[in-house]
């Protein structure tokens, strides 16, 4: 069975990440703390995707949850 994630927003969330820090991207789309996990995936088949920043820079986390390059935006939101 494959559940469809909720679309938190039809566009990415720009975030200034810090080198070496871990981030947990919300995959289910239910988190109130987008684009990050707040535990709301409980009871769904989704679990958060860990992202370790390789450098301190701005990255674009997928907000539509339909990216094929989770946790980052790949432009899939343009086709929703
Ligand atoms: S926000 Fe999901 S692919 Fe861009």
Boltz pocket constraint, residues with backbone or C-beta under 6 A from the ligand:
constraints:
  - pocket:
      binder: B
      contacts: [[A, 9], [A, 10], [A, 11], [A, 12], [A, 13], [A, 61], [A, 62], [A, 63], [A, 64], [A, 65], [A, 66], [A, 67], [A, 72], [A, 73], [A, 74], [A, 75], [A, 76], [A, 77], [A, 78]]
      max_distance: 6.0
